[in-house]
Amino acid sequence: MSFIRVVVAATLAGMLGACASSGPTYSQRMQQRQAAYAAAAGAPVRSFQFFNLWSWEPLSNTELAVYTRPNQAWLVDVEDNCQNLWFTNTIGLTANASQVQVHFDKVLTGRAYVPCIIMQIRPVDLARLKVEQQAQRKIDAEPRPAEQPVPGQSSGG
């Protein structure tokens, strides 16, 4: 009985070790996402039109991507250490006359948290973002060696 436990424990430890060592860490993946958005972002603008928040994604505690439509995104930088940005399920944006403006409007992360002032807005070229993200996913694949036929077995049916 104890031998089986040792074998099971060793197998589980090996599987966990293999999972932990494969691929980039969470912080590396987040840095790659930040780099992809930064590469796809254009020059800073003073404001953007805002009617609906289609989607959003936190990139750090000072940066988030805001999608106002499926094909339109903005890279928004907020003041240092925007509280709860990583953990909130929803955000809000203040706007005046359907315009979100730099140094005036804010990102809202919850009632108990201070609103985060928007410091910079840059439009995101989504086609370029897709190219950047695909380049990050590129892997170096090698073909498998051809299988050698085993003597005595027929290869046809």
N, C-alpha and C positions, 0 to 999 in steps of 0.2 A: 504494500500500500504506500509506504513512504517513497519507494523508488518511482512510482507513478507520479506522485506529487512533485518530486524533484524534476522529472522529465517535463511535466506540464509547466512548472515554474520557469525552467530554462527555456522552453519554447516560447512562452509569453514574453520573457525578458528579451529574447532575440528578436521577436516580432516588434516589440515596442522600440527597441534600439534601431531597427531598420526604418521604422516610421519616423523616428526623431531625426535621423541623420539624412533623410532624403529631402532634397529640395531646399529652397530658401526659407529663412525664418520669417515670422510675421513682420518684424520690423523691416527686413529687407524687401518684402513684398510691398509694404506701405511706401518705402522710399522709392521703389520702382514706379508705383502709381503716381506719386508726387512728381517724379521726374517726367513721366509721360504727359501729365497734364501741363506741367511747366513748359515742355517742349512744344505742345500744341496750342498754348495760349498766345494770343496776339498782344499788341501794345495796349497799355492801360487806357481805359475810357472813363469818363466822368459819371456815366449812368447807363442804365438799361431799362427798357420797358418791362413792366411786370404786371401781369394779370393773374396768372395761376402758377403755383409751384408744382411742376410736373414730377420732379424727383430731386434728390440731393445726395451728396456723399461727403462725409468728413474725410479730409486728407491729413490733417494734423490738428493741433489745438489752436492754430491760427489761420487755417486755410480750409476751404470747402469748395466743392463743385456744385453749382446750382443749375438745374435744368428747368427752363421755363417752357420748353416744348421738347418733344422727343428728338428734334434735330437742332436744338439751340441750347448751348450751355455757357456758363460763365464761371471763371475761376475767381473766387472772392477771398480776399485776404482780410482778416479782422484783427483787431487790436490783440496784444499779447495775452495768451492764456485765456481763451474764451471758455468759460466754465460750462461743463456738461456737454460740450459739442460732440465728444466721442460717444457718449452714452445715451443721449436723448433719442427717442423714437421719432419725434417730429420737430421741425423748426418752423419759425415764422420769419418773415421779412417785413420791415416797415417800408412804406412807400408813400410818396406824396404825388398826387395826380398820376398814378400808375408808373412812376419813375423811381427806381432805386438809385440813390446817389451816394457817391463817395463822401466820407466824413460827416454825413448827415443821417443816413439811414442805418438800421441796426439788424443784426441777426438775433432772433429770440430763441432761447433754448429751454425755457420753462419759467414758470411763475417765480420760483424761488431764486432764480439766477439773474445776475445783472446782464442786461442786453449788451451785445458785442458790437462795437462801432465798426462799420465797414471802412477799411483803410485803402483798399485798391480793388478794382474790378477789371478783369481781362476777358475778352471773348475767347472761347475755345473752338478751334477748328476740329470738329468731330471726325472728319475723314483722316486728318493727320493723327489725331489721338488713337484711332483704330490701328493705323500703321505702326505707331510707337508701341502700342500694347502687343500687337502681333510680333514685332521684333523682339520684345522681351520674352515671349513664349517660345521662341525658336530654340530647338534642341538639336544637338549633334547626333544624328542617328546613323548607325552603321548597319549594313545589311547582315543578316545571319549567314553563317557559312552554309554552303550546300550540304545537305545530308548525304552521307556515304551509304550506299546500299549494303545491307548486311548479307554476307555470303550465305547462300542456301535459300534466300527468300525471293520470291518472284515479285516484280514490280508492276505487273499488269493484272488485269482482272479477268 
